[in-house]
Amino acid sequence: MCRQETAERIRELTKDLPEEDAREVLNFIEFLRFKRLAGEDETAYLLKEPANRRRLLEALENIRQGRHVEAKELLPDD
């Protein structure tokens, strides 16, 4: 199965899911992506633990949705 077929299949399988369930599918896909890209660095280590993984992916979703995000002005590099 090629990448496009896989993406279409994911869309097909998730289109009728409740939003919360669809979000869990997306979180799992994000986890797999992080796992592949991160190797064995600190983030991958934290993502291995289910409670940490849920918290990190929740934080990522909050950032994407603009929740709990605060803009701060940085000091100049003098």
Biopython code that builds the backbone (N, CA, C, O; Angstrom):
import numpy as np
from Bio.PDB.StructureBuilder import StructureBuilder

atoms = [
    (1, "MET", "N", (0.865, -1.180, 0.000)),
    (1, "MET", "CA", (0.000, 0.000, 0.000)),
    (1, "MET", "C", (0.904, 1.234, 0.000)),
    (1, "MET", "O", (1.824, 1.335, 0.811)),
    (2, "CYS", "N", (0.638, 2.162, -0.908)),
    (2, "CYS", "CA", (1.450, 3.376, -0.993)),
    (2, "CYS", "C", (0.969, 4.398, 0.047)),
    (2, "CYS", "O", (-0.087, 4.238, 0.660)),
    (3, "ARG", "N", (1.769, 5.440, 0.224)),
    (3, "ARG", "CA", (1.477, 6.474, 1.223)),
    (3, "ARG", "C", (0.098, 7.098, 1.011)),
    (3, "ARG", "O", (-0.655, 7.278, 1.969)),
    (4, "GLN", "N", (-0.234, 7.427, -0.234)),
    (4, "GLN", "CA", (-1.530, 8.066, -0.512)),
    (4, "GLN", "C", (-2.681, 7.118, -0.188)),
    (4, "GLN", "O", (-3.693, 7.537, 0.374)),
    (5, "GLU", "N", (-2.529, 5.850, -0.538)),
    (5, "GLU", "CA", (-3.567, 4.861, -0.213)),
    (5, "GLU", "C", (-3.731, 4.721, 1.292)),
    (5, "GLU", "O", (-4.847, 4.593, 1.796)),
    (6, "THR", "N", (-2.617, 4.746, 1.998)),
    (6, "THR", "CA", (-2.664, 4.656, 3.452)),
    (6, "THR", "C", (-3.390, 5.862, 4.039)),
    (6, "THR", "O", (-4.232, 5.712, 4.925)),
    (7, "ALA", "N", (-3.066, 7.059, 3.549)),
    (7, "ALA", "CA", (-3.722, 8.277, 4.039)),
    (7, "ALA", "C", (-5.215, 8.231, 3.750)),
    (7, "ALA", "O", (-6.025, 8.617, 4.593)),
    (8, "GLU", "N", (-5.579, 7.764, 2.568)),
    (8, "GLU", "CA", (-6.999, 7.656, 2.223)),
    (8, "GLU", "C", (-7.708, 6.650, 3.116)),
    (8, "GLU", "O", (-8.847, 6.865, 3.530)),
    (9, "ARG", "N", (-7.028, 5.557, 3.405)),
    (9, "ARG", "CA", (-7.618, 4.528, 4.288)),
    (9, "ARG", "C", (-7.814, 5.078, 5.694)),
    (9, "ARG", "O", (-8.839, 4.811, 6.323)),
    (10, "ILE", "N", (-6.851, 5.838, 6.195)),
    (10, "ILE", "CA", (-6.986, 6.454, 7.528)),
    (10, "ILE", "C", (-8.168, 7.399, 7.534)),
    (10, "ILE", "O", (-8.974, 7.381, 8.464)),
    (11, "ARG", "N", (-8.282, 8.235, 6.490)),
    (11, "ARG", "CA", (-9.436, 9.147, 6.399)),
    (11, "ARG", "C", (-10.746, 8.380, 6.396)),
    (11, "ARG", "O", (-11.696, 8.755, 7.083)),
    (12, "GLU", "N", (-10.792, 7.312, 5.626)),
    (12, "GLU", "CA", (-12.003, 6.507, 5.521)),
    (12, "GLU", "C", (-12.384, 5.903, 6.877)),
    (12, "GLU", "O", (-13.551, 5.909, 7.270)),
    (13, "LEU", "N", (-11.383, 5.386, 7.575)),
    (13, "LEU", "CA", (-11.655, 4.726, 8.854)),
    (13, "LEU", "C", (-12.023, 5.701, 9.970)),
    (13, "LEU", "O", (-12.716, 5.324, 10.915)),
    (14, "THR", "N", (-11.567, 6.943, 9.871)),
    (14, "THR", "CA", (-11.801, 7.904, 10.949)),
    (14, "THR", "C", (-12.951, 8.864, 10.686)),
    (14, "THR", "O", (-13.351, 9.598, 11.590)),
    (15, "LYS", "N", (-13.494, 8.880, 9.469)),
    (15, "LYS", "CA", (-14.497, 9.898, 9.126)),
    (15, "LYS", "C", (-15.758, 9.811, 9.976)),
    (15, "LYS", "O", (-16.391, 10.838, 10.222)),
    (16, "ASP", "N", (-16.142, 8.635, 10.429)),
    (16, "ASP", "CA", (-17.363, 8.482, 11.217)),
    (16, "ASP", "C", (-17.101, 8.342, 12.715)),
    (16, "ASP", "O", (-18.027, 8.132, 13.499)),
    (17, "LEU", "N", (-15.841, 8.458, 13.101)),
    (17, "LEU", "CA", (-15.513, 8.354, 14.526)),
    (17, "LEU", "C", (-15.893, 9.637, 15.250)),
    (17, "LEU", "O", (-15.858, 10.717, 14.660)),
    (18, "PRO", "N", (-16.256, 9.527, 16.526)),
    (18, "PRO", "CA", (-16.424, 10.743, 17.319)),
    (18, "PRO", "C", (-15.094, 11.516, 17.343)),
    (18, "PRO", "O", (-14.021, 10.925, 17.225)),
    (19, "GLU", "N", (-15.181, 12.813, 17.493)),
    (19, "GLU", "CA", (-13.973, 13.653, 17.421)),
    (19, "GLU", "C", (-12.896, 13.189, 18.395)),
    (19, "GLU", "O", (-11.719, 13.148, 18.040)),
    (20, "GLU", "N", (-13.283, 12.841, 19.609)),
    (20, "GLU", "CA", (-12.300, 12.410, 20.621)),
    (20, "GLU", "C", (-11.549, 11.161, 20.150)),
    (20, "GLU", "O", (-10.335, 11.067, 20.334)),
    (21, "ASP", "N", (-12.251, 10.211, 19.552)),
    (21, "ASP", "CA", (-11.601, 9.000, 19.050)),
    (21, "ASP", "C", (-10.684, 9.313, 17.869)),
    (21, "ASP", "O", (-9.577, 8.784, 17.778)),
    (22, "ALA", "N", (-11.147, 10.168, 16.973)),
    (22, "ALA", "CA", (-10.312, 10.562, 15.836)),
    (22, "ALA", "C", (-9.047, 11.255, 16.323)),
    (22, "ALA", "O", (-7.971, 11.048, 15.761)),
    (23, "ARG", "N", (-9.167, 12.081, 17.366)),
    (23, "ARG", "CA", (-8.004, 12.763, 17.938)),
    (23, "ARG", "C", (-7.008, 11.744, 18.504)),
    (23, "ARG", "O", (-5.797, 11.933, 18.389)),
    (24, "GLU", "N", (-7.511, 10.674, 19.111)),
    (24, "GLU", "CA", (-6.632, 9.624, 19.636)),
    (24, "GLU", "C", (-5.855, 8.956, 18.498)),
    (24, "GLU", "O", (-4.672, 8.648, 18.646)),
    (25, "VAL", "N", (-6.524, 8.735, 17.369)),
    (25, "VAL", "CA", (-5.844, 8.164, 16.200)),
    (25, "VAL", "C", (-4.725, 9.102, 15.748)),
    (25, "VAL", "O", (-3.607, 8.663, 15.478)),
    (26, "LEU", "N", (-5.037, 10.394, 15.667)),
    (26, "LEU", "CA", (-4.016, 11.367, 15.268)),
    (26, "LEU", "C", (-2.871, 11.421, 16.265)),
    (26, "LEU", "O", (-1.708, 11.531, 15.875)),
    (27, "ASN", "N", (-3.194, 11.345, 17.547)),
    (27, "ASN", "CA", (-2.148, 11.337, 18.573)),
    (27, "ASN", "C", (-1.233, 10.131, 18.398)),
    (27, "ASN", "O", (-0.016, 10.241, 18.550)),
    (28, "PHE", "N", (-1.817, 8.985, 18.080)),
    (28, "PHE", "CA", (-1.010, 7.792, 17.887)),
    (28, "PHE", "C", (-0.115, 7.939, 16.665)),
    (28, "PHE", "O", (1.050, 7.541, 16.695)),
    (29, "ILE", "N", (-0.651, 8.507, 15.592)),
    (29, "ILE", "CA", (0.157, 8.736, 14.390)),
    (29, "ILE", "C", (1.308, 9.693, 14.712)),
    (29, "ILE", "O", (2.438, 9.483, 14.273)),
    (30, "GLU", "N", (1.010, 10.746, 15.483)),
    (30, "GLU", "CA", (2.077, 11.674, 15.912)),
    (30, "GLU", "C", (3.131, 10.935, 16.731)),
    (30, "GLU", "O", (4.329, 11.155, 16.551)),
    (31, "PHE", "N", (2.686, 10.066, 17.623)),
    (31, "PHE", "CA", (3.620, 9.287, 18.431)),
    (31, "PHE", "C", (4.529, 8.450, 17.538)),
    (31, "PHE", "O", (5.743, 8.419, 17.743)),
    (32, "LEU", "N", (3.952, 7.775, 16.550)),
    (32, "LEU", "CA", (4.763, 6.965, 15.644)),
    (32, "LEU", "C", (5.762, 7.816, 14.878)),
    (32, "LEU", "O", (6.904, 7.409, 14.666)),
    (33, "ARG", "N", (5.326, 9.002, 14.464)),
    (33, "ARG", "CA", (6.216, 9.921, 13.751)),
    (33, "ARG", "C", (7.369, 10.358, 14.642)),
    (33, "ARG", "O", (8.528, 10.334, 14.229)),
    (34, "PHE", "N", (7.041, 10.760, 15.873)),
    (34, "PHE", "CA", (8.088, 11.153, 16.819)),
    (34, "PHE", "C", (9.044, 9.996, 17.072)),
    (34, "PHE", "O", (10.261, 10.178, 17.093)),
    (35, "LYS", "N", (8.491, 8.819, 17.260)),
    (35, "LYS", "CA", (9.309, 7.646, 17.554)),
    (35, "LYS", "C", (10.297, 7.383, 16.420)),
    (35, "LYS", "O", (11.465, 7.079, 16.658)),
    (36, "ARG", "N", (9.814, 7.503, 15.188)),
    (36, "ARG", "CA", (10.680, 7.256, 14.029)),
    (36, "ARG", "C", (11.742, 8.331, 13.893)),
    (36, "ARG", "O", (12.908, 8.032, 13.635)),
    (37, "LEU", "N", (11.336, 9.597, 14.070)),
    (37, "LEU", "CA", (12.259, 10.703, 13.864)),
    (37, "LEU", "C", (13.231, 10.902, 15.024)),
    (37, "LEU", "O", (14.370, 11.323, 14.820)),
    (38, "ALA", "N", (12.787, 10.603, 16.222)),
    (38, "ALA", "CA", (13.565, 10.943, 17.402)),
    (38, "ALA", "C", (14.616, 9.905, 17.765)),
    (38, "ALA", "O", (15.572, 10.220, 18.475)),
    (39, "GLY", "N", (14.458, 8.690, 17.298)),
    (39, "GLY", "CA", (15.398, 7.654, 17.700)),
    (39, "GLY", "C", (15.302, 7.432, 19.193)),
    (39, "GLY", "O", (14.213, 7.211, 19.723)),
    (40, "GLU", "N", (16.418, 7.487, 19.866)),
    (40, "GLU", "CA", (16.433, 7.239, 21.301)),
    (40, "GLU", "C", (16.792, 8.490, 22.105)),
    (40, "GLU", "O", (17.387, 8.385, 23.177)),
    (41, "ASP", "N", (16.435, 9.672, 21.596)),
    (41, "ASP", "CA", (16.739, 10.891, 22.343)),
    (41, "ASP", "C", (15.764, 11.054, 23.510)),
    (41, "ASP", "O", (14.934, 10.177, 23.753)),
    (42, "GLU", "N", (15.858, 12.131, 24.205)),
    (42, "GLU", "CA", (15.067, 12.362, 25.414)),
    (42, "GLU", "C", (13.565, 12.346, 25.128)),
    (42, "GLU", "O", (12.798, 11.774, 25.903)),
    (43, "THR", "N", (13.145, 12.955, 24.047)),
    (43, "THR", "CA", (11.721, 12.981, 23.720)),
    (43, "THR", "C", (11.198, 11.568, 23.487)),
    (43, "THR", "O", (10.129, 11.209, 23.982)),
    (44, "ALA", "N", (11.945, 10.772, 22.740)),
    (44, "ALA", "CA", (11.530, 9.392, 22.492)),
    (44, "ALA", "C", (11.443, 8.628, 23.803)),
    (44, "ALA", "O", (10.517, 7.846, 24.016)),
    (45, "TYR", "N", (12.408, 8.857, 24.674)),
    (45, "TYR", "CA", (12.385, 8.201, 25.980)),
    (45, "TYR", "C", (11.123, 8.572, 26.748)),
    (45, "TYR", "O", (10.468, 7.704, 27.326)),
    (46, "LEU", "N", (10.777, 9.868, 26.756)),
    (46, "LEU", "CA", (9.577, 10.310, 27.457)),
    (46, "LEU", "C", (8.306, 9.773, 26.805)),
    (46, "LEU", "O", (7.330, 9.477, 27.495)),
    (47, "LEU", "N", (8.315, 9.649, 25.490)),
    (47, "LEU", "CA", (7.140, 9.161, 24.778)),
    (47, "LEU", "C", (6.890, 7.669, 24.991)),
    (47, "LEU", "O", (5.789, 7.184, 24.730)),
    (48, "LYS", "N", (7.893, 6.943, 25.457)),
    (48, "LYS", "CA", (7.719, 5.512, 25.687)),
    (48, "LYS", "C", (6.743, 5.230, 26.826)),
    (48, "LYS", "O", (6.014, 4.239, 26.788)),
    (49, "GLU", "N", (6.728, 6.079, 27.817)),
    (49, "GLU", "CA", (5.842, 5.900, 28.965)),
    (49, "GLU", "C", (4.449, 6.422, 28.599)),
    (49, "GLU", "O", (4.317, 7.594, 28.245)),
    (50, "PRO", "N", (3.400, 5.580, 28.676)),
    (50, "PRO", "CA", (2.054, 6.006, 28.248)),
    (50, "PRO", "C", (1.561, 7.308, 28.904)),
    (50, "PRO", "O", (0.978, 8.149, 28.221)),
    (51, "ALA", "N", (1.780, 7.484, 30.193)),
    (51, "ALA", "CA", (1.312, 8.707, 30.864)),
    (51, "ALA", "C", (2.059, 9.930, 30.338)),
    (51, "ALA", "O", (1.451, 10.973, 30.095)),
    (52, "ASN", "N", (3.366, 9.805, 30.162)),
    (52, "ASN", "CA", (4.146, 10.921, 29.611)),
    (52, "ASN", "C", (3.740, 11.200, 28.170)),
    (52, "ASN", "O", (3.605, 12.355, 27.768)),
    (53, "ARG", "N", (3.544, 10.132, 27.394)),
    (53, "ARG", "CA", (3.155, 10.295, 26.001)),
    (53, "ARG", "C", (1.836, 11.065, 25.904)),
    (53, "ARG", "O", (1.715, 12.001, 25.115)),
    (54, "ARG", "N", (0.841, 10.661, 26.718)),
    (54, "ARG", "CA", (-0.448, 11.363, 26.701)),
    (54, "ARG", "C", (-0.265, 12.836, 27.046)),
    (54, "ARG", "O", (-0.852, 13.698, 26.392)),
    (55, "ARG", "N", (0.533, 13.135, 28.055)),
    (55, "ARG", "CA", (0.739, 14.522, 28.488)),
    (55, "ARG", "C", (1.446, 15.340, 27.413)),
    (55, "ARG", "O", (1.051, 16.474, 27.141)),
    (56, "LEU", "N", (2.493, 14.776, 26.796)),
    (56, "LEU", "CA", (3.218, 15.495, 25.756)),
    (56, "LEU", "C", (2.349, 15.730, 24.526)),
    (56, "LEU", "O", (2.371, 16.815, 23.946)),
    (57, "LEU", "N", (1.587, 14.718, 24.128)),
    (57, "LEU", "CA", (0.723, 14.881, 22.962)),
    (57, "LEU", "C", (-0.429, 15.844, 23.260)),
    (57, "LEU", "O", (-0.879, 16.572, 22.376)),
    (58, "GLU", "N", (-0.896, 15.844, 24.495)),
    (58, "GLU", "CA", (-1.920, 16.815, 24.897)),
    (58, "GLU", "C", (-1.358, 18.234, 24.831)),
    (58, "GLU", "O", (-2.030, 19.153, 24.363)),
    (59, "ALA", "N", (-0.135, 18.404, 25.296)),
    (59, "ALA", "CA", (0.508, 19.720, 25.241)),
    (59, "ALA", "C", (0.687, 20.167, 23.790)),
    (59, "ALA", "O", (0.475, 21.335, 23.464)),
    (60, "LEU", "N", (1.076, 19.238, 22.927)),
    (60, "LEU", "CA", (1.231, 19.548, 21.512)),
    (60, "LEU", "C", (-0.103, 19.990, 20.911)),
    (60, "LEU", "O", (-0.155, 20.956, 20.149)),
    (61, "GLU", "N", (-1.167, 19.290, 21.252)),
    (61, "GLU", "CA", (-2.498, 19.659, 20.755)),
    (61, "GLU", "C", (-2.917, 21.028, 21.301)),
    (61, "GLU", "O", (-3.508, 21.827, 20.574)),
    (62, "ASN", "N", (-2.616, 21.304, 22.568)),
    (62, "ASN", "CA", (-2.933, 22.617, 23.140)),
    (62, "ASN", "C", (-2.227, 23.729, 22.378)),
    (62, "ASN", "O", (-2.817, 24.777, 22.117)),
    (63, "ILE", "N", (-0.990, 23.511, 22.026)),
    (63, "ILE", "CA", (-0.238, 24.510, 21.268)),
    (63, "ILE", "C", (-0.882, 24.712, 19.899)),
    (63, "ILE", "O", (-1.066, 25.844, 19.450)),
    (64, "ARG", "N", (-1.221, 23.605, 19.242)),
    (64, "ARG", "CA", (-1.861, 23.707, 17.925)),
    (64, "ARG", "C", (-3.187, 24.465, 17.984)),
    (64, "ARG", "O", (-3.531, 25.201, 17.059)),
    (65, "GLN", "N", (-3.926, 24.280, 19.075)),
    (65, "GLN", "CA", (-5.224, 24.924, 19.232)),
    (65, "GLN", "C", (-5.120, 26.318, 19.848)),
    (65, "GLN", "O", (-6.126, 27.014, 19.982)),
    (66, "GLY", "N", (-3.895, 26.730, 20.225)),
    (66, "GLY", "CA", (-3.698, 28.054, 20.815)),
    (66, "GLY", "C", (-4.125, 28.138, 22.268)),
    (66, "GLY", "O", (-4.323, 29.234, 22.793)),
    (67, "ARG", "N", (-4.269, 26.999, 22.921)),
    (67, "ARG", "CA", (-4.639, 26.976, 24.337)),
    (67, "ARG", "C", (-3.376, 26.959, 25.196)),
    (67, "ARG", "O", (-2.387, 26.304, 24.867)),
    (68, "HIS", "N", (-3.437, 27.685, 26.286)),
    (68, "HIS", "CA", (-2.330, 27.718, 27.258)),
    (68, "HIS", "C", (-1.020, 28.183, 26.622)),
    (68, "HIS", "O", (0.062, 27.782, 27.053)),
    (69, "VAL", "N", (-1.121, 29.021, 25.610)),
    (69, "VAL", "CA", (0.060, 29.556, 24.939)),
    (69, "VAL", "C", (0.148, 31.036, 25.247)),
    (69, "VAL", "O", (-0.819, 31.782, 25.097)),
    (70, "GLU", "N", (1.313, 31.437, 25.677)),
    (70, "GLU", "CA", (1.516, 32.834, 26.057)),
    (70, "GLU", "C", (2.720, 33.390, 25.296)),
    (70, "GLU", "O", (3.819, 32.841, 25.372)),
    (71, "ALA", "N", (2.507, 34.465, 24.575)),
    (71, "ALA", "CA", (3.614, 35.092, 23.832)),
    (71, "ALA", "C", (4.432, 35.953, 24.779)),
    (71, "ALA", "O", (3.880, 36.697, 25.589)),
    (72, "LYS", "N", (5.731, 35.851, 24.674)),
    (72, "LYS", "CA", (6.630, 36.662, 25.499)),
    (72, "LYS", "C", (7.650, 37.330, 24.587)),
    (72, "LYS", "O", (8.124, 36.739, 23.617)),
    (73, "GLU", "N", (7.973, 38.567, 24.917)),
    (73, "GLU", "CA", (8.989, 39.272, 24.168)),
    (73, "GLU", "C", (10.358, 38.822, 24.654)),
    (73, "GLU", "O", (10.621, 38.775, 25.855)),
    (74, "LEU", "N", (11.222, 38.495, 23.706)),
    (74, "LEU", "CA", (12.560, 38.050, 24.062)),
    (74, "LEU", "C", (13.495, 39.241, 24.218)),
    (74, "LEU", "O", (13.307, 40.281, 23.586)),
    (75, "LEU", "N", (14.495, 39.077, 25.060)),
    (75, "LEU", "CA", (15.500, 40.121, 25.238)),
    (75, "LEU", "C", (16.439, 40.124, 24.036)),
    (75, "LEU", "O", (16.680, 39.075, 23.440)),
    (76, "PRO", "N", (16.968, 41.283, 23.677)),
    (76, "PRO", "CA", (17.910, 41.333, 22.547)),
    (76, "PRO", "C", (19.194, 40.578, 22.884)),
    (76, "PRO", "O", (19.514, 40.362, 24.053)),
    (77, "ASP", "N", (19.921, 40.183, 21.846)),
    (77, "ASP", "CA", (21.167, 39.412, 22.003)),
    (77, "ASP", "C", (22.390, 40.293, 22.209)),
    (77, "ASP", "O", (23.444, 39.986, 21.652)),
    (78, "ASP", "N", (22.307, 41.340, 22.959)),
    (78, "ASP", "CA", (23.438, 42.267, 23.148)),
    (78, "ASP", "C", (24.602, 41.600, 23.815)),
    (78, "ASP", "O", (25.630, 42.238, 24.047)),
]
sb = StructureBuilder()
sb.init_structure("model")
sb.init_model(0)
sb.init_chain("A")
sb.init_seg("    ")
for serial, (resi, resn, name, xyz) in enumerate(atoms, 1):
    if name == "N":
        sb.init_residue(resn, " ", resi, " ")
    sb.init_atom(name, np.array(xyz, "f"), 0.0, 1.0, " ", f" {name:<3s}", serial, name[0])
structure = sb.get_structure()
